[in-house]
């Protein structure tokens, strides 16, 4: 039997006033309790209890040992209760990593709203475009967009991410509307951080096709500005362009080729023993974005 179990037996013997009371409280036999106390005394090389036929009492050394053991057991109970409380109430620091305009425009306000609802949570919101290692770098979760690569991480879809190809009315009046992938090659494509656009083919499969043009930028707002100016076509998530489309400044094209396999994801190392702060924050994001029609 381990030391903590033997210590618990001693405390119960003293608190209960007998081996029988301790045995009943712990669900053990009286002989087992007596034997464990004897082995404890032998290991320590001291007598902890004075035994008579009528009562038990602590020796001076036993009294000092008992008081320390009771304090340790009390601290262990408090530690266990603290863990149980954490499983019910969100507390502590929530460390998450996000990237780009979506994080600035949507995740940051949602995180601020979450903290107002749960004042015992602190938030560290790290903006970076690099692919961080959640486990090695100590992040609770990441917000990632697009098509996820296979990994051991757990992913929860929190919002849609519709990619829309569009251009200004002026540009389309001058160069026409592309109808298929072949005709798209004749157009000036405003290229983002990767030189490919994603498409859904008629058979439902998705492909990434290389595009090119006179404007290259790794910033979505820069691509949007170029499209508004009539420089060419761009493929951007709908949250960038929905206002311009509603206002008629940009016109969607090749709608039948829009990909359907992209989304915004909350990604975290494991859903085993998932802490309340992470679980509730992910649920908060799902509910937050559910009411935004273009997400």
N, C-alpha and C positions, 0 to 999 in steps of 0.2 A: 504494500500500500504506500502511496506517495506521502510526502511530508505534510502537504496541505490537508489531506484526508485525516491523518493522525492528529493534526492540530485541531481540526474541527471536532474530532471525537473528544479530545481533552476539554475543549470549551463547553461542549454539551454535557459532559460528565459534571463539571463544576456548576454550570447553570442549573442543571437538573437535580443536583445533589446526590446522584447515585449512578452506578453503572446501568441499572435497570432502566432508569428514566432516559439516559442517553441512548441506550439500545432501542427503546421504543421510538424516540424522536427521529433516529437515523435509519430505522428499519433494519437493524443488525441484531445479532444474537448478543446476549449479555457476556458470554464467554469470549466472543470476538472482541468486544469493547475492552474487556479486562486485559486480554492478551496484547492488544495494541498499546494500551497505556504502559504495560510492563516493558514492551519493546522500546517505547519512546524513552522511558527512564534509563534503560540500559544503554541506548545510543548516546544520550546526553551525559550519562554517568552521574546522575543526581536523582534524589527522590523528590517527586513533585507532589505526591499525595500522601497524607497520613490516613491509613485505613484501619478502622475498627469494625466490630460487628454491627455497630449501630449507625455509624456515620462516616463520611469522608470529609477531610479538610485539607487545605493547601499548606504545604510547607512554605517557609519564607521565600525560598528559591522558586517554588511552584507558583506563588502569588505573582512574583515579578514576570515569570514566563507566561502565565495565563493572561495577564493584563496586556502584554505585548501581542500575544497571539490573537486575543479578542479584537484588538485594534487593527491588526493586519486583515483579519477576516471581514471586519466592517468595511475596510477600504476596498477589499475585493468585491464585496456586495455593491458598494457604491459604483465601482468601475463597471460592473456588469449592468447595473441599472442605467448608467450613462450611455452605454452602447445600445440598450433597448430603447432609451428615449430618442437617440439619434435615428433609430429606425422608424420612428413615428413622426418626429418633427424635423423639418429641414434646418440644419445648423452648419456652421463652419464656412470655409472658403470654397466657392465654386469657381474652378479654373477652366475657362473655355477659350478656344482659338477659332477665329473667323477670318474671312478675307473679303476685301473689296466692298463695293457699294451696297451689296445686300446686307452685309454685316452692319455697315454704318446706318443704313436707312431703316432696317427692320429688326435685326437681332439686338442692337444696342437699346432701342426703346423698349423692346419686349423684356430684356433683362432688367432694365430699370423698373418696369412695372412689376416684375416678379419680386424684386427686392422690397418694394413697398408692401407687397402682400406677406413677405416672410422676412421680417426685420432682423432675424438672427443669422441671416446668410450674408456673407461678404462675397463680392464678385470681382474676379480678375479677368478682364476681357482683353485678350491679346490679338491684335490685328497683324496677320502675316500671310503672305501668299505662298510660303514654302509648305511642304508637306511635313508636318511635325510628327514625331513619334510620341503618341499619347502616353504610353506606359513609361518610357525612359525619361520623358520630360515632365511627367507629373501632371498632365492635364486630365480633367474629369471627362471632357467631351470636346468634339470639334464639330463645327457646322461646315459641311462640304456640299458642293453643288455639282450636278452633272451625272455622269454614269460612273458608279463606284466600281473599283477593282475588287476582285475577290481577296478577302483577308480574314483574319480571325476576329476582327472587330465586329461589334454589333451595330447595325444601322437602323434607324427609325425615320421613316419618311415624314417630314414636317410640313412640306409645301410642294406644290407643283413648280416646274420650271420649264415653261413652254418657250421654245426658241422660235423666234419669228424673223423671217426675212422680209425686209421692207425698204422702201426708198421714197424720196419726195415725189410729189405729183409732177414737179418740173422735170426731174430726172426721167421718170417713166414716160412722160409725154415725148421727151427727146429720144429715148432709146428703146422704148417699148417694154412690155411685161414679159419676163422669162416664163416659159411654160413648162420646161423640163430641165434636167441636169445638163443636157447638151447646149441648150440655148443660154444657160447661165454663164457658160464660158465666154460668151461674147460681151459680158457686162463687166463694169469696173466694180470689183468687190472690195469693200473696206475691211481690211484684215485685222483681226484681233491678236491676242497673245499666242495663239496657235494658228498655223496656216491652213487649217481645215475647217469646213462646216459640216454639221451632222444632218443627215437626211433619212427619212423613212421611205423605203421603196414600195412599189405597189404590192409586192408579196409580203409586206410587213417587216422585212429585215431592215436593219439600220446600217448605214455606211458613213464613213467620214471621207469627204472629197476635198482635195486641195483646191484652194481658190487664190486669186491674186488680183492686185489692183494698185492704184497710185497712192493709197493711204494705209499706213500701218500704225497701229497703236495698241499698247497693252492696257488701255483704259477705256472702259465702256462709255463714259460720258464723252470722250474724245471721238469715238466712233459715232455716237449719236449726233454730235455737232456736225460731223462731216456729212452724215446722211441728211440732216435738216438742210444743209447748204447745197444739196443736190449733187454731191460729188460721186455718189454711187449707191450701191445696195449694201446693207449690213445685216448680219444675223446676230440678234441680241435677245437675252431673256425678256419676257413680256413686261416685267416690272420697269425696265428702262424705257420702253416705247409706248406703253398703254395710253398715256396722256396725249402723246403726239398722234397716235392712231385715232383716238376719240375726237381730237380736234381737227383731223383731216390733214395734218401736216405731213404725216407718213402713211403710206399705203402698203398693206401686207401683200406679198406675192408668194406664189408656189405653196399655197396653204396645204394642199394635199401631200406635200413632202415634209411637213413639219414633224420632227421626231417626237416620239411618245415615251421614250425610255429614260428621260432625264428628270431629275427632281432635286429638291434641297433636303439634305439628310442631317440628322443628329447622329453622330458616330461616337461610340464609347467603348472602352476596352472589354467590358463583360456585363451581362445582365444578371450575373450571380451575385447575390448580396448587394444589389444596386442601392446606393444610398438614397434617402428621401430627397436630398437637394437635387440630385441628378434626375431621378425619376419624375419628381414634380415639375422640374424646369422643362423637361422634354414634353410633358403633358401640357404645360403652359404654352409652349411654342405651338404645338398642334392646334390647340384651341384658339390661340391668338391669330394664326394665319387662316383658320377656317372661314373667318368672316371677310377676308379680302378676296374679292371675286377673281382677281387675276393671278392669285397664288395657289 
